[in-house]
Amino acid sequence: MSRAKHPISQNITGRRIRALREDLGWSQEKLGVAIGIDESSARARISRYELGVHEPPLPTVRLIADALNVPLSYLYCEDDRVALLLLGLHRLDDRQRVAVCSSCYESPRNQ
């Protein structure tokens, strides 16, 4: 099978960055500039991260998570269902988060 028919395999972080960026309607350049990359190289750097050509260092991933308004752990989570839970928790206010987390600590005998 040729590569032209199948997208280049992406690492989980790159795949999540790309999906979030596209959901926001942001260009690679816009995301790169938002995290402090020079405009002339922003598109290429973000593209390399998304394709898995280069793995961004943790401080860079932290900046990307902040720019995309997601928890850092979401970008690294390999399980898509757990990743959605992380994203959902992140979107809750503090009171709601406490309530959800409290229910996770209930004794199994009570369930």
N, C-alpha and C positions, 0 to 999 in steps of 0.2 A: 504494500500500500504506500502510496506516495504521501509525502508530508503536505503537499498542496491541498489534499482532500481533508486532512485532519489538522486541527490547530496544534501548534507546538504545546507539548505538555507543560503545564504551569505548576509551580509550587503553590501550596495552599494560600500562603500570604499574598502572593502575586495575584492569584485568582480572586481573592476577596477584595483586594485593593481595586482591581479593575472593575468588578461588579459594582462596588459602592460608588466609584468615580463615575461610571456610566449612569447609574441610577440618579446621581445628582446632576447629570448633564455637563460634567466638567471635562475639559480637555486634559490630556496628560500635562501639557504646559501649565495650565491653571493650577493643578495640584502641586506640581513641582515648585512653582513660584510661591504658592501658599505656604510651603514648608521651608522656604528660604533658599531654594536652588536658583542659581542664575538663570535668567530667562533664556539665554542662548543654549543652555544644555538641559533645561528642565524636561522637555519632552522625551529626549533620548534616555535620560536617567530613569524616569518613571516607566518608560517602555521596557527597559531592561529589568526593572524590578518585577513588573507584571508578568513578563515572559519567563522569569526565573533564570535569566542569563546571569544576573548578579543578585545576591541576597542583600537587602538593605540592612545596615547595622541597626541594633536595637534603638538607639536614640532617634534614628531616622524613622523607624516604624512607629515610634511613639508620636513623633510629629505628624505623621500621616494619619494615625488614629485620631489625634486631636482635630486635625483639619477636616476629617470625614465624620467627626462626632460619633465615634464608636469606641468601645473599650479595647485596649491593646490586646487583651486575650482573645477577642473575636478574630483578629487577623491571624492568629496562630492556631486556632482550634481546628483539629482535623475532622471532628465529628460535626456534620452539618446541623443535626438536631440540637446538639449542645451549643453550637455557635448561635443558633437562633434564640436559644434561651438566654445566652449572654447578652445578645443584642436587645432582647425584650426587657431584661432586668435593667440594662443601662438606660432605657427610655422611660423607666418608672421614676416617680419622685421618691425621696427618701422614705416617706411614710409607707408607700406601697412596697418598696424594696424590703423594708423591715418585716412587713406582714408576710410577704412571699417567703423570705428566708426563714422566718419563725416557723412556718408550716413545714418546712423541710426538716426541722429538728424534732418534730413530734415523734413520740414513741411509736414504733411499728405495731405495738399491741393495741394502740388506740385507733388504728386505721382499719 
